[in-house]
Amino acid sequence: MTRPNIRARTLASLLALGGFQLAGCAGTPAAPVAPDAAVTLDRGFAAPGAALPPLVDRSQGIALHSCADLIAALRAAKDLGELAESPRFNGYVDCMAMALIADGHGPRDASFDVRHAGERIYRDLDLASVASSLAPRRPSEHYRLQDFKFDSVQVDPLSAVLQGNGFSYTFQVLALGDFRHLGKTELLVRFTDRATNQGTYDKQSVLVLDATPPSTALQATDAIEVLKAGAPAH
């Protein structure tokens, strides 16, 4: 099995991840700045640009031109169908992340160690809960990323990037919180599944990973399903 290259960030950069406690680091804040709010961890994360590619499905009565259009459609439990499989839908995935962060609560476990989020994904993500091009190579058992032989594995505090067999898989942690309002500790992750062997496959999605202890397995729920299910009123 390929050994991951785990690159440590400096303590200063980790402390800038949104004011959240880093377990084991003395002198760090004990909670998010807003105790009942989700914590954005990716400092480069921003709302998509105003000009998003139009996506229309007249049979479902869906016309997407903006983040607001997408969130309204999902809150109305519209079935995106093939729209979500279009390469142009990649432009909309961060809209879902922004909506979930805005509505998210603070995580149940205020001592969650974000320095090892990327490693947890590599070691513990249940691939049976994730739609990806890895599926044809995954046995029926609930396998983890570490069970595959990749050509390259790079694990950072907030990401895991794996390459092999003509594909690249990138898991980027965007935020920490309770995004389904179930009293959980959850990671919000952007997943990019891309062909690197001259293929055109390029699929992005946003996943909510349940990291609530004491379970070690990370179960993923697609943000589309989370938003369609709706969230309780604050």
C-alpha positions as semicolon CSV with decimal commas, in nm:
position;residue;x (nm);y (nm);z (nm)
1;M;0,000;0,000;0,000
2;T;0,133;0,348;-0,085
3;R;0,236;0,540;0,224
4;P;0,078;0,885;0,254
5;N;0,298;1,192;0,246
6;I;0,162;1,381;0,547
7;R;0,275;1,743;0,534
8;A;0,231;1,942;0,854
9;R;0,128;2,307;0,834
10;T;0,274;2,558;1,078
11;L;0,089;2,618;1,401
12;A;0,034;2,979;1,298
13;S;-0,149;2,878;0,980
14;L;-0,361;2,625;1,169
15;L;-0,457;2,886;1,426
16;A;-0,587;3,098;1,140
17;L;-0,838;2,832;1,038
18;G;-1,131;3,018;1,185
19;G;-1,071;3,047;1,558
20;F;-1,151;2,683;1,632
21;Q;-0,976;2,489;1,903
22;L;-0,697;2,261;1,786
23;A;-0,692;1,977;2,035
24;G;-0,366;1,955;2,222
25;C;-0,249;2,308;2,134
26;A;-0,213;2,517;2,448
27;G;-0,335;2,873;2,437
28;T;-0,581;2,828;2,150
29;P;-0,942;2,943;2,170
30;A;-1,173;2,687;2,329
31;A;-1,460;2,731;2,083
32;P;-1,560;2,899;1,758
33;V;-1,602;3,274;1,773
34;A;-1,978;3,218;1,747
35;P;-2,032;2,908;1,966
36;D;-2,338;2,786;1,779
37;A;-2,211;2,852;1,427
38;A;-2,030;2,630;1,180
39;V;-1,659;2,703;1,140
40;T;-1,515;2,772;0,795
41;L;-1,172;2,607;0,778
42;D;-1,068;2,670;0,417
43;R;-0,964;3,035;0,418
44;G;-0,963;3,042;0,038
45;F;-1,324;2,934;0,014
46;A;-1,556;3,197;-0,132
47;A;-1,896;3,225;-0,294
48;P;-1,909;3,139;-0,666
49;G;-1,900;3,423;-0,914
50;A;-2,219;3,590;-1,027
51;A;-2,208;3,442;-1,378
52;L;-2,292;3,073;-1,345
53;P;-2,366;2,853;-1,649
54;P;-2,741;2,814;-1,708
55;L;-2,889;2,470;-1,646
56;V;-3,248;2,400;-1,751
57;D;-3,473;2,096;-1,716
58;R;-3,818;2,196;-1,835
59;S;-3,970;1,858;-1,750
60;Q;-3,887;1,922;-1,382
61;G;-3,956;2,294;-1,397
62;I;-3,597;2,377;-1,305
63;A;-3,402;2,671;-1,445
64;L;-3,071;2,741;-1,272
65;H;-2,884;3,066;-1,326
66;S;-2,760;3,144;-0,975
67;C;-2,690;3,001;-0,631
68;A;-3,030;3,124;-0,519
69;D;-3,199;2,927;-0,798
70;L;-3,023;2,606;-0,698
71;I;-3,092;2,636;-0,326
72;A;-3,458;2,721;-0,391
73;A;-3,493;2,414;-0,615
74;L;-3,336;2,186;-0,353
75;R;-3,540;2,333;-0,068
76;A;-3,846;2,254;-0,279
77;A;-3,718;1,893;-0,305
78;K;-3,679;1,916;-0,681
79;D;-3,506;1,621;-0,847
80;L;-3,203;1,761;-1,030
81;G;-3,161;1,439;-1,227
82;E;-2,918;1,474;-1,516
83;L;-2,850;1,840;-1,434
84;A;-2,637;1,730;-1,140
85;E;-2,434;1,506;-1,375
86;S;-2,358;1,785;-1,621
87;P;-1,998;1,917;-1,614
88;R;-2,149;2,265;-1,587
89;F;-2,298;2,172;-1,249
90;N;-1,945;2,189;-1,105
91;G;-1,989;2,565;-1,103
92;Y;-2,274;2,528;-0,856
93;V;-2,129;2,292;-0,595
94;D;-1,987;2,570;-0,377
95;C;-2,336;2,724;-0,366
96;M;-2,445;2,422;-0,165
97;A;-2,146;2,449;0,065
98;M;-2,216;2,818;0,131
99;A;-2,581;2,741;0,214
100;L;-2,491;2,462;0,454
101;I;-2,227;2,674;0,630
102;A;-2,473;2,962;0,667
103;D;-2,737;2,732;0,821
104;G;-2,495;2,513;1,015
105;H;-2,468;2,489;1,391
106;G;-2,152;2,447;1,593
107;P;-2,015;2,090;1,609
108;R;-2,112;1,867;1,899
109;D;-1,747;1,789;1,981
110;A;-1,577;2,125;2,044
111;S;-1,235;1,957;2,079
112;F;-1,232;1,795;1,733
113;D;-0,872;1,804;1,609
114;V;-0,882;1,960;1,263
115;R;-0,509;1,895;1,216
116;H;-0,593;1,534;1,129
117;A;-0,908;1,582;0,919
118;G;-0,731;1,487;0,594
119;E;-0,581;1,180;0,753
120;R;-0,921;1,078;0,892
121;I;-1,070;1,096;0,543
122;Y;-0,792;0,884;0,398
123;R;-0,815;0,628;0,677
124;D;-1,183;0,619;0,773
125;L;-1,410;0,741;0,490
126;D;-1,662;0,469;0,405
127;L;-1,651;0,456;0,025
128;A;-1,983;0,272;0,014
129;S;-2,142;0,605;0,108
130;V;-1,971;0,804;-0,171
131;A;-2,065;0,805;-0,540
132;S;-1,738;0,802;-0,735
133;S;-1,546;0,644;-1,021
134;L;-1,382;0,421;-0,759
135;A;-1,704;0,221;-0,732
136;P;-1,621;-0,035;-1,006
137;R;-1,297;-0,114;-0,825
138;R;-1,451;-0,131;-0,478
139;P;-1,550;-0,475;-0,346
140;S;-1,890;-0,514;-0,184
141;E;-1,740;-0,460;0,162
142;H;-1,717;-0,109;0,304
143;Y;-1,367;-0,024;0,191
144;R;-1,156;0,281;0,278
145;L;-0,926;0,489;0,059
146;Q;-0,623;0,341;0,234
147;D;-0,725;-0,004;0,105
148;F;-0,654;0,098;-0,256
149;K;-0,314;0,106;-0,425
150;F;-0,270;0,461;-0,557
151;D;0,032;0,590;-0,749
152;S;0,040;0,900;-0,531
153;V;-0,110;0,982;-0,190
154;Q;-0,078;1,324;-0,033
155;V;-0,249;1,390;0,300
156;D;-0,252;1,736;0,458
157;P;-0,438;1,860;0,767
158;L;-0,742;1,964;0,561
159;S;-0,715;1,759;0,244
160;A;-0,639;1,424;0,087
161;V;-0,528;1,397;-0,278
162;L;-0,494;1,057;-0,440
163;Q;-0,393;0,967;-0,797
164;G;-0,388;0,639;-0,985
165;N;-0,535;0,442;-1,274
166;G;-0,594;0,757;-1,476
167;F;-0,793;0,941;-1,208
168;S;-0,733;1,205;-0,943
169;Y;-0,942;1,221;-0,624
170;T;-0,932;1,535;-0,411
171;F;-1,108;1,575;-0,076
172;Q;-1,089;1,932;0,054
173;V;-1,231;2,010;0,398
174;L;-1,426;2,336;0,386
175;A;-1,589;2,360;0,727
176;L;-1,668;2,192;1,057
177;G;-2,011;2,202;1,218
178;D;-2,347;2,034;1,260
179;F;-2,488;2,076;0,910
180;R;-2,789;1,845;0,938
181;H;-2,893;1,984;1,279
182;L;-2,877;1,639;1,438
183;G;-2,640;1,722;1,722
184;K;-2,343;1,581;1,527
185;T;-1,982;1,671;1,457
186;E;-1,959;1,689;1,077
187;L;-1,702;1,782;0,816
188;L;-1,812;1,964;0,503
189;V;-1,594;1,842;0,216
190;R;-1,562;1,928;-0,152
191;F;-1,488;1,611;-0,350
192;T;-1,336;1,631;-0,699
193;D;-1,326;1,313;-0,908
194;R;-1,134;1,381;-1,231
195;A;-0,988;1,181;-1,519
196;T;-0,618;1,248;-1,581
197;N;-0,559;1,013;-1,874
198;Q;-0,691;1,246;-2,148
199;G;-1,047;1,162;-2,041
200;T;-1,316;1,424;-1,999
201;Y;-1,471;1,299;-1,675
202;D;-1,472;1,579;-1,418
203;K;-1,723;1,558;-1,134
204;Q;-1,742;1,772;-0,820
205;S;-1,971;1,729;-0,523
206;V;-2,005;1,844;-0,164
207;L;-2,022;1,584;0,111
208;V;-2,126;1,599;0,475
209;L;-1,915;1,351;0,673
210;D;-2,039;1,238;1,013
211;A;-1,737;1,246;1,245
212;T;-1,930;1,216;1,572
213;P;-1,744;1,006;1,828
214;P;-1,717;0,729;1,930
215;S;-1,761;0,594;1,575
216;T;-1,440;0,594;1,372
217;A;-1,600;0,540;1,030
218;L;-1,687;0,856;0,834
219;Q;-2,026;0,817;0,667
220;A;-2,092;1,058;0,380
221;T;-2,418;1,222;0,276
222;D;-2,433;1,423;-0,046
223;A;-2,514;1,791;0,009
224;I;-2,793;1,764;-0,247
225;E;-2,974;1,518;-0,022
226;V;-2,907;1,725;0,290
227;L;-3,052;2,037;0,132
228;K;-3,352;1,852;-0,013
229;A;-3,429;1,713;0,331
230;G;-3,437;2,070;0,461
231;A;-3,322;2,201;0,795
232;P;-3,522;2,277;1,108
233;A;-3,582;2,640;1,191
234;H;-3,320;2,792;1,416
